[in-house]
């Protein structure tokens, strides 16, 4: 398991450099008077345990030489050391999900490994095995937002919408890194209902049904294309279902996804 340790000039070489050949080391340059450092500390400790890393904490007031060696000019300053070499750094108290994203470039957490295993079981049709993995994760990490999102998505696919919504509703609006996706997944429950229940008697209703079924299958490009057709033909159809469905998919994909960028422009073209 990962752990945290205070580092000084006496043990820096043995803790940071030598140990980095066994597992990645996060070096946290901080000081007692630094407010953002105090905010960052519990996040780094949590992630060190989650990713099985060593968190080496360097008090810059007491270890000026180490700070100078690493050209630390502002704190908190965080470095990732692997096999004796610095591979990444950032300055400032970044949000937890951004730091997790940085660390994930170099190592998978146990949570990520288990989520990947659950996905593989699902793709192989072993639904009971996949569900057991999600239940284990939810029991061990009940507050982990990534697990809540992935488990919610799984339960929606399995027709356990109430269970999914109960999980996703634990993510609150102020949790801006996770709430849009949770809200979008709750809307995915509506997609599933439209896919199963809409008769598709009119052209627009057929497009909505096809778009909803595509979204449930995670064929988001087709879904966006179908909902965009709805917007083109009648923006106000079913209380602006075309626009709202596209926005929900954007939230599921995230702003950086190429499909989001492409279809947000297309949507704007037809709305304004």
C-alpha positions as CSV (number, residue, x, y, z in Angstrom):
1,X,0.0,0.0,0.0
2,X,1.1,3.6,-0.5
3,X,2.2,5.7,2.4
4,X,3.4,9.2,3.4
5,X,6.7,10.2,4.9
6,X,8.4,13.4,5.9
7,X,11.6,13.8,4.0
8,X,14.8,15.8,4.9
9,X,18.3,16.1,3.4
10,X,19.3,13.1,5.5
11,X,16.9,10.6,4.0
12,X,16.0,12.2,0.6
13,X,18.2,9.9,-1.4
14,X,17.1,6.7,0.3
15,X,13.3,7.6,0.3
16,X,12.9,9.4,-2.9
17,X,15.6,8.3,-5.4
18,X,16.2,4.7,-4.3
19,X,12.5,3.9,-3.6
20,X,11.4,5.4,-7.0
21,X,12.9,2.3,-8.7
22,X,10.3,0.2,-6.8
23,X,7.3,2.4,-7.1
24,X,6.6,6.0,-8.2
25,X,7.3,8.7,-5.6
26,X,5.3,12.0,-5.3
27,X,7.4,14.8,-3.8
28,X,5.3,17.4,-2.2
29,X,7.2,20.7,-1.5
30,X,5.1,22.5,1.2
31,X,5.4,24.9,4.2
32,X,3.3,25.2,7.4
33,X,2.2,28.8,6.6
34,X,1.0,27.8,3.1
35,X,-2.8,27.6,2.9
36,X,-3.1,25.8,-0.5
37,X,-0.5,23.3,0.8
38,X,-2.8,22.3,3.6
39,X,-5.7,22.0,1.2
40,X,-3.6,19.7,-1.1
41,X,-2.2,17.5,1.6
42,X,-5.2,15.2,2.2
43,X,-5.8,14.9,-1.5
44,X,-2.2,13.7,-2.1
45,X,-2.4,11.3,0.9
46,X,-5.6,9.8,-0.4
47,X,-4.1,9.4,-4.0
48,X,-0.9,7.9,-2.6
49,X,-2.9,5.2,-1.0
50,X,-5.2,4.7,-3.9
51,X,-2.3,4.4,-6.5
52,X,0.1,2.6,-4.1
53,X,2.6,5.4,-4.2
54,X,5.1,7.0,-1.8
55,X,4.3,10.6,-0.8
56,X,7.5,12.3,0.2
57,X,6.7,15.5,2.0
58,X,9.4,18.2,2.0
59,X,9.0,21.2,4.3
60,X,10.7,23.9,2.3
61,X,11.4,26.1,5.4
62,X,13.5,23.3,6.9
63,X,15.0,21.9,3.7
64,X,16.1,24.9,1.6
65,X,18.8,23.0,-0.2
66,X,16.4,20.3,-1.5
67,X,14.0,23.0,-2.7
68,X,16.8,24.9,-4.4
69,X,18.1,21.8,-6.1
70,X,14.6,21.3,-7.6
71,X,14.3,25.1,-8.4
72,X,11.2,25.4,-6.3
73,X,9.9,29.0,-6.6
74,X,6.3,28.7,-5.4
75,X,4.4,26.2,-3.3
76,X,2.7,23.8,-3.2
77,X,5.1,22.3,-5.8
78,X,4.6,18.7,-6.7
79,X,7.0,16.4,-8.6
80,X,6.5,12.8,-9.7
81,X,9.8,10.7,-9.6
82,X,10.0,7.4,-11.4
83,X,13.3,5.4,-11.5
84,X,15.3,8.3,-10.2
85,X,14.0,10.8,-12.8
86,X,11.4,13.5,-12.6
87,X,8.7,12.8,-15.1
88,X,6.0,15.3,-14.2
89,X,5.4,18.4,-12.1
90,X,2.7,20.9,-11.2
91,X,2.4,24.0,-9.0
92,X,-0.6,24.9,-7.0
93,X,-3.5,23.1,-5.4
94,X,-5.1,21.4,-8.4
95,X,-8.5,19.6,-8.1
96,X,-8.3,15.9,-7.1
97,X,-9.6,14.7,-10.5
98,X,-6.8,16.7,-12.4
99,X,-4.1,15.2,-10.1
100,X,-5.6,11.7,-10.6
101,X,-5.5,12.3,-14.4
102,X,-1.8,13.3,-14.2
103,X,-0.8,10.2,-12.1
104,X,-2.9,7.9,-14.3
105,X,-0.5,8.7,-17.2
106,X,2.2,6.7,-15.4
107,X,0.4,4.1,-13.2
108,X,-3.1,2.6,-12.8
109,X,-4.7,2.6,-9.4
110,X,-6.2,-0.5,-7.9
111,X,-9.6,1.1,-8.5
112,X,-8.8,1.6,-12.2
113,X,-7.7,-2.0,-12.6
114,X,-10.9,-3.3,-11.0
115,X,-13.0,-1.0,-13.1
116,X,-11.2,-2.2,-16.2
117,X,-11.8,-5.8,-15.0
118,X,-15.5,-5.1,-14.5
119,X,-15.7,-3.7,-18.0
120,X,-14.0,-6.7,-19.5
121,X,-16.4,-9.0,-17.7
122,X,-19.4,-7.0,-19.0
123,X,-18.1,-7.1,-22.6
124,X,-17.6,-10.9,-22.3
125,X,-21.3,-11.2,-21.1
126,X,-20.3,-12.2,-17.6
127,X,-22.8,-9.8,-16.0
128,X,-22.9,-11.4,-12.5
129,X,-19.1,-11.2,-12.3
130,X,-19.1,-7.5,-13.4
131,X,-21.8,-6.7,-10.8
132,X,-19.9,-8.4,-8.0
133,X,-16.8,-6.2,-8.8
134,X,-18.9,-3.0,-8.8
135,X,-20.5,-4.0,-5.4
136,X,-17.1,-4.7,-4.0
137,X,-15.8,-1.3,-5.1
138,X,-18.9,0.5,-3.8
139,X,-18.4,-1.2,-0.4
140,X,-14.7,-0.4,-0.1
141,X,-14.8,3.1,-1.7
142,X,-18.4,4.4,-1.0
143,X,-17.4,8.0,-1.5
144,X,-15.3,7.6,-4.7
145,X,-17.1,9.6,-7.4
146,X,-15.6,7.8,-10.3
147,X,-16.9,4.5,-9.0
148,X,-20.3,6.0,-8.5
149,X,-20.4,7.1,-12.1
150,X,-19.2,3.9,-13.6
151,X,-21.5,1.7,-11.4
152,X,-24.4,4.0,-12.2
153,X,-23.7,3.5,-15.9
154,X,-23.5,-0.3,-15.5
155,X,-26.8,-0.5,-13.5
156,X,-28.6,1.6,-16.1
157,X,-27.5,-0.8,-18.8
158,X,-28.7,-3.7,-16.7
159,X,-32.1,-2.3,-16.2
160,X,-31.6,-1.4,-12.6
161,X,-32.5,2.2,-13.0
162,X,-33.6,2.9,-9.5
163,X,-30.3,1.5,-8.0
164,X,-28.4,3.6,-10.5
165,X,-30.2,6.8,-9.8
166,X,-29.8,6.3,-6.0
167,X,-26.0,6.1,-6.5
168,X,-25.8,9.0,-8.9
169,X,-27.8,11.3,-6.7
170,X,-25.1,11.1,-4.1
171,X,-23.0,13.4,-6.3
172,X,-24.1,16.9,-5.5
173,X,-24.3,20.0,-7.7
174,X,-21.3,21.7,-6.1
175,X,-19.1,18.8,-7.1
176,X,-18.5,20.5,-10.5
177,X,-16.0,17.9,-11.7
178,X,-18.5,15.0,-11.4
179,X,-22.1,16.5,-11.3
180,X,-22.6,17.1,-15.0
181,X,-21.8,13.5,-15.8
182,X,-24.0,12.2,-13.0
183,X,-26.9,14.4,-14.2
184,X,-26.3,13.2,-17.8
185,X,-26.3,9.5,-16.7
186,X,-29.6,10.1,-14.8
187,X,-30.9,11.5,-18.2
188,X,-29.6,8.3,-19.8
189,X,-32.4,6.5,-17.8
190,X,-34.8,8.6,-20.0
191,X,-32.9,7.5,-23.1
192,X,-33.5,3.9,-22.1
193,X,-37.2,4.5,-21.6
194,X,-37.5,6.3,-24.9
195,X,-35.6,3.4,-26.6
196,X,-37.9,0.8,-25.1
197,X,-41.2,2.6,-25.2
198,X,-41.4,5.1,-28.1
199,X,-43.3,3.6,-31.0
200,X,-41.7,5.7,-33.6
201,X,-44.9,6.4,-35.4
202,X,-43.8,9.8,-36.8
203,X,-40.5,10.7,-38.4
204,X,-39.4,12.8,-35.5
205,X,-40.4,10.2,-32.9
206,X,-38.5,7.6,-34.9
207,X,-35.4,9.8,-34.8
208,X,-35.7,10.2,-31.0
209,X,-36.1,6.5,-30.5
210,X,-33.1,5.7,-32.7
211,X,-31.0,8.4,-31.0
212,X,-32.0,7.1,-27.6
213,X,-31.2,3.5,-28.4
214,X,-27.8,4.5,-29.9
215,X,-27.0,6.5,-26.7
216,X,-27.8,3.4,-24.5
217,X,-25.4,1.4,-26.7
218,X,-22.8,4.1,-26.2
219,X,-22.8,4.8,-30.0
220,X,-22.7,8.5,-29.2
221,X,-21.9,9.7,-32.7
222,X,-25.0,8.1,-34.2
223,X,-27.0,9.4,-31.2
224,X,-25.8,12.9,-31.7
225,X,-26.5,12.7,-35.5
226,X,-30.1,11.6,-34.8
227,X,-30.8,14.2,-32.2
228,X,-29.3,16.9,-34.4
229,X,-31.7,15.9,-37.1
230,X,-34.5,16.4,-34.6
231,X,-33.2,19.9,-33.9
232,X,-33.0,20.7,-37.6
233,X,-36.6,19.6,-38.3
234,X,-38.3,20.9,-35.1
235,X,-36.3,22.6,-32.3
236,X,-39.2,22.5,-29.9
237,X,-40.3,18.9,-30.5
238,X,-41.1,17.1,-27.2
239,X,-39.9,20.1,-25.1
240,X,-36.6,20.6,-27.0
241,X,-35.7,16.9,-26.7
242,X,-33.1,17.1,-29.5
243,X,-31.1,19.9,-27.9
244,X,-31.4,18.6,-24.3
245,X,-30.4,15.1,-25.4
246,X,-27.3,16.4,-27.2
247,X,-26.3,18.4,-24.1
248,X,-26.7,15.3,-22.0
249,X,-24.4,13.4,-24.3
250,X,-21.8,16.2,-24.2
251,X,-21.8,15.9,-20.4
252,X,-21.3,12.2,-20.6
253,X,-18.4,12.5,-23.0
254,X,-16.8,15.6,-21.4
255,X,-15.8,18.9,-23.0
256,X,-12.5,17.7,-24.4
257,X,-14.0,14.8,-26.4
258,X,-13.7,15.4,-30.2
259,X,-17.4,14.5,-30.6
260,X,-18.5,17.1,-28.1
261,X,-16.4,19.8,-29.9
262,X,-17.7,18.7,-33.3
263,X,-21.4,18.5,-32.5
264,X,-21.5,21.5,-30.1
265,X,-20.6,23.6,-33.1
266,X,-23.2,21.9,-35.3
267,X,-25.8,22.4,-32.6
268,X,-25.0,26.1,-32.2
269,X,-25.3,26.5,-36.0
270,X,-28.9,25.3,-36.0
271,X,-30.0,27.0,-32.8
272,X,-28.8,30.6,-33.5
